[in-house]
Amino acid sequence: MGSSAPNPYAPPTASLDEPQAEAPPLFAVSAAKLLLLSLFTFGLYTTWWSYKNWRAFDGRDGERLMPIPRAIFSGFTNFSLFSRTQRWATSKGTHTRVPHELFAIASLVMSVAVGQSPFGTLWPILFIMGMGAAHLPSNALAARVNLAVAPNAAPTVGWTTINIVGVVLVGILVALVGFLVPRGDAQ
């Protein structure tokens, strides 16, 4: 009896695992998160942002990019990172007219200016915000590439618990330092 009918008592063969969400190819966050975390981490968040994007490019074309040193020296390597992001976006059909080279130069100038500005003035805050702002065009381009290449990927725009705790702790620390540091006019 060569019956080819399927066995009704056989175990199911369909996969019951939920499909894994695809990861976005580049690291992109909301503009508010980029600017606020840049400010509250005294510019270190831009280094983290650079590291995450260098890591996204590392090994993509068989090229070893050493993301950690490139992120540490991000003031000097952002030109390459921003240009690489722009070239990759163009290859994926996402075009831009933003001159990323100018923003990389602005990022370097702001990084140097932060270290040279006098403590206790508003200048370091403005330069740190400028560092974050210099990353905005490349960040926006990375978000557009993510949407074009991986439309079902979850965006990385949300605030994590560590982001919120860090902002609160730094805010408390700055308030304490401001309260405890003696003022020049109090004599």
Secondary structure, 3 states (H helix, E strand, C coil): CCCCCCCCCCCCCCCCCCCCCCCCCCCCCCHHHHHHHHHHCCCHHHHHHHHHHHHHHCCCCCCCCCHHHHHHCHHHHHHHHHHHHHHHHHHCCCCCCCCHHHHHHHHHHHHHHHHHCCCCCCHHHHHHHHHHHHHHHHHHHHHHHHHHHCCCCCCCCCCCHHHHHHHHHHHHHHHHHHHHCCCCCCC
